[in-house]
Amino acid sequence: MAEKEQDFRESAVVRFLRATEVDTRLLGMIGALMLIWIGFHFYGHFVNGYGAFLTPRNLWNLSVQTSSIAVMATGMVLVIVTRHIDLSVGSLLGFTAMIMGVMQVWVLPKFLGLGHPMIWAITVVVGVAFGALIGAFQGFLIAYLNIPAFIVTLGGLLIWRGASYLVARGETIAPVDQTFSLIGGGPYGTIGATGSWILGILCCIGILLLLISGRRQRIRFGFPTRPMWAECLIGGLGSAVVIGAVMVMNAYPWPKGIIRRYAAANNIEVPEGGIFISHGFAIPVLVAISVGIVMTFLANRTRFGRYVFAIGGNPEAAELAGINTRKMTMLIFSLMGALTGIAAVIASARLKSATLALGQFDELYVIAAAVIGGTSFAGGIGTIYGAILGALVMQSLQSGMVLIGFDSAIQQMVVGGVLVLAVYLDNLYRRNSA
Amino acid sequence: MANSQNNQAAASAQSALVEMKDISISFGGVHAVEKASCELYPGEVVGLLGHNGAGKSTLIKILSGAYTRDSGSIFVDGKEATINNPRQAKAYGIETIYQTLALADNVDAAANLYLGRELLTRWGTLDDAAMEAETRKVMNRLNPNFTRFKDPVKQLSGGQRQSVAIARAIHFNARILIMDEPTAALGPAETEQVGQLIHQLKNDGIGIFLISHDIHDVFDLADRVVVMKNGAVVGSARTEDVSKDEVLGMIILGKCPPGATPGPGASSD
């Protein structure tokens, strides 16, 4: 009797998954993330007497801290999908940050004058272009000279770290341009409560339009469609997550000191209880989300993305189908470099300076994020959203451990262990689903 | 005017669809193919036979653009053709079904069918719906039992994978079709299907190279056989002029029977 009930329940779950076409892997990852969040919160609550994790302040910080890793992880997915690896991203981030620091602190003010409004834009373009160029160079060595990516980028790991020392003789370059520093977040680098609401509502409309157009396409070609309730459920849940995120971001107010300065500068009377000014979404988070959307589009809707996955699935077949696999490899590494440039903008803007240690060990976090997000080292499998979630998982672990007071030695050990465990779980998952 | 067109048509009917002349290639000092020549006419099925390592697959990979020859020339419709990579070969209407099938295992049938030739929407993005719809049509004709359009092809059976590879080769108006061991991995019923397909394509005027190490696979299907041994062509013969045993002698001993035209690789005694 009980057994029968079990059968029925299982098949209901299976039917639910089939109807909604939800990736079970995605569910697993969200589950793990929730577990980490709740675990850290309650650990803090019971052991330290204060649960600091599930607070608007921590979640806001978490979103900003995740941005730079998430941006790079989206590129690492494509690199690993094509059976390569890029160990140089951390050092390359440091190097491009240093180049950008020199550019905006030493070079550009000489020609344009300090605080010129174009400084930040030129700096960003130079940084991203520099990253793309170095990435393309590494890709060239890998694709056309047949040097394994592991070796080329391992060399890059040392070379670019050394190069960033040479650029400024080990000095820390600060302070960066005012506008530039907004890209790193901070109270001024946010879009506020109203902006966040507008963005959130636009996102909800976007989700709705995507669902509708997807359904129309399927009907047009007579393919099976999801049942209506499943469509509504997905749309509803998606919108709920977006609106929830907006509310959390808006629940974190500016600190008192910043408000006092802001009020003084704008001649606003501060009333008795203080003013509540929301942070809202931080600019680096918006950058990361935009990168995620563009990369998802690139991976799923363009020839470039299709070739990336085909090469990963069977490089020889891709070559025989007429795909220029060498050129593709070079482009993929160039894209990785450009994304590292963007991540460097976020990271150095957040610190308001370019330091020698910037980006150290980032390659490990980025690779871990991609792998935890379901990118397979066997090639051909991986998703952009998975990598972004993976970055969030890694960063949650990291900052959770800081919050509950683990010291950095233990943090490193846990992060390393999680990486190995994630690959093992991935193997198990694939064996069972194949 | 009409007369001259007729003359041209007559001339091209006589000229070979594809002609390979004195093709040589070596890998690190090993002469995999040496001065091999063969031709293929419209609507003709040529069996390319030889032991493993005789050079038949290498020769055909030169035609399909997977390898670049060291010397020799290729003519398509009597004109010298430039074939240095798979894309150029496809531009001449040369399509290949490889022994390994050369499928990207992690993507679905439609993605494989259109690999390298994707249909795009007017915004330049992939038109997956159109590709899937077209794939459904093609597969319905080729293999009506095929229903798994959403699955990555690694989850398909050997026969289903084969149909995807065949569909890819014939969907883009192939004029010259190369099939490398097309029935090696198939059961009897599927082998029979491939045989029927070859007849049908032949009637459409497509020239077909059938590559096999097993004479029984190709003897009944082929109009002509070309036998290779140690990288050189032993000779060629119309299947009606020779017996299976004689062809076997060509494969094993390199001995040309009276009904065959000897090539440079024929043994002298």
Interface residues (C-beta under 8 A of the other chain):
Chain A: Q217 R218 R220 F221 G222 F223 F297 N300 R301 T302 R303 G305 R306 F309 A310 I311 G312 G313 N314 E316 A317 A318 E319 L320 A321 G322 I323 G379 G380 I381 A434
Chain B: S64 A66 N85 P86 R87 K90 T96 Y98 T100 L101 A102 L103 A104 D105 N106 V107 A111 L115 G116 R117 E118 L120 G124 T125 L126 A129 A130 E132 A133 P152 Q155
